Amino acid sequence: MGVKQLSVFIENTKGSLFRLTDSLGKAGIDLAALSLADTENYGIVRIITNNTDKAFDVLRAESYTVKLTEVLAVCVPDVPGGLAQVLSLLEGAGIMVEYLYSFVRNSGTGALIIMRVSAAEQTEKLLDDNGIRMLTQEEVNAL
């Protein structure tokens, strides 16, 4: 039930994020979620789009190093401690969160979190068993 995410390596220089997002925008690709982590010399931009395959092709054609990964789009209760509740389930099961970032679009029922974990199938079952909803790729594309 995962969601496709692109990880793009960019130089940590003025204008590099603009050039990347401009290329996607000109190709008609909508950014649903974006995270940027940087070091002194480069950055990793993680992107959820409305058309992952097209975005991958556009970025590769522009000589970006792009990696496709599967992540979970988790609908976390939008209350104080909602994220901690979900993370507590993972902690109790020994599942490591590699990274996560918030997903700004409105699911109508809670806060959306993009999450990469050490054991995706186990996490999906654990969250489902505990009534925590995950979005499909189709649901994310429709937001």
C-alpha positions in Angstrom: 0.0 0.0 0.0 3.0 2.2 -0.3 3.3 5.5 -2.1 6.0 6.3 -4.7 8.5 8.9 -3.7 11.4 10.4 -5.7 14.7 11.3 -4.0 16.7 13.8 -6.0 20.3 14.8 -5.3 21.0 18.4 -6.0 23.9 20.7 -5.4 23.6 23.0 -2.4 23.9 26.2 -4.5 21.7 29.2 -5.1 18.9 28.5 -7.5 19.2 24.7 -7.6 15.9 24.0 -5.9 14.2 26.6 -8.2 15.6 24.9 -11.3 14.4 21.5 -10.1 10.8 22.6 -9.2 10.7 24.8 -12.3 11.4 21.8 -14.6 8.7 19.8 -12.9 6.2 22.7 -13.1 6.9 23.3 -16.8 6.1 19.6 -17.4 2.8 20.0 -15.7 3.7 18.0 -12.6 2.1 18.9 -9.3 4.1 18.6 -6.1 2.0 17.1 -3.4 4.7 16.9 -0.8 8.4 18.0 -0.6 11.2 17.6 1.9 14.7 19.0 1.6 17.6 17.8 3.7 21.0 19.4 3.1 24.7 19.2 3.8 27.4 21.7 3.0 27.7 20.6 -0.6 24.5 18.8 -1.7 20.9 18.2 -0.8 18.4 15.5 -1.0 14.9 16.6 -2.2 12.2 14.0 -1.5 9.1 14.5 -3.6 5.6 13.1 -3.8 4.0 14.1 -7.1 0.8 13.5 -9.0 2.7 11.7 -11.7 5.8 9.9 -10.4 6.8 8.2 -13.6 6.7 11.4 -15.7 8.5 13.3 -13.0 11.2 10.6 -12.9 11.6 10.9 -16.7 11.7 14.7 -16.7 14.4 14.8 -14.0 16.5 12.1 -15.6 16.4 13.9 -18.9 17.8 17.0 -17.1 20.7 14.9 -15.7 19.5 14.7 -12.1 20.4 11.7 -10.0 16.9 10.3 -9.1 16.0 7.3 -6.9 12.5 5.9 -6.6 11.5 4.6 -3.2 8.3 3.4 -1.6 7.1 5.2 1.6 3.9 5.2 3.7 1.4 8.0 3.7 -0.1 7.7 7.2 -3.1 9.6 8.4 -2.2 10.5 12.0 -4.8 11.6 14.5 -4.8 15.5 14.3 -4.7 15.9 18.1 -1.9 16.7 20.6 0.1 13.5 20.9 -1.3 12.0 17.7 2.1 11.4 16.1 3.5 10.2 19.4 0.7 7.6 19.5 1.6 6.2 16.1 5.4 6.3 16.9 4.7 4.5 20.2 3.2 1.6 18.2 6.3 1.4 16.0 8.7 1.7 19.0 6.9 -1.1 20.8 7.3 -3.3 17.7 11.0 -2.5 17.2 10.4 -0.7 13.9 12.8 2.1 13.1 11.7 5.3 11.4 14.3 6.2 8.9 12.7 9.6 8.2 9.4 11.3 8.0 7.9 14.6 6.9 4.5 16.2 7.0 2.2 16.2 4.0 0.4 19.5 3.7 -2.7 18.5 1.8 -5.9 17.9 3.7 -7.0 14.3 4.1 -10.2 15.4 5.8 -9.6 13.2 8.8 -6.2 13.8 10.2 -2.7 15.0 9.7 -0.8 13.3 6.9 2.8 12.1 7.4 5.1 10.6 4.9 7.2 7.9 6.6 10.0 5.6 5.6 10.4 2.7 8.0 12.7 -0.3 8.4 9.9 -2.8 8.0 7.1 -1.5 5.7 4.9 -4.6 5.5 5.1 -5.1 9.3 4.3 -1.4 9.8 1.3 -1.5 7.5 -0.2 -4.5 9.4 0.6 -2.9 12.8 -1.0 0.4 11.9 -4.0 -1.3 10.2 -4.5 -3.5 13.2 -4.6 -0.4 15.4 -7.0 1.6 13.2 -4.5 3.9 11.8 -5.4 4.7 8.1 -2.8 4.7 5.3 -3.4 6.3 2.0 -3.0 4.5 -1.3 -1.1 6.0 -4.3 -4.5 6.8 -5.9 -5.7 8.6 -2.8 -2.6 10.7 -2.6 -2.8 11.6 -6.3 -6.4 12.7 -5.8 -5.6 15.1 -3.0 
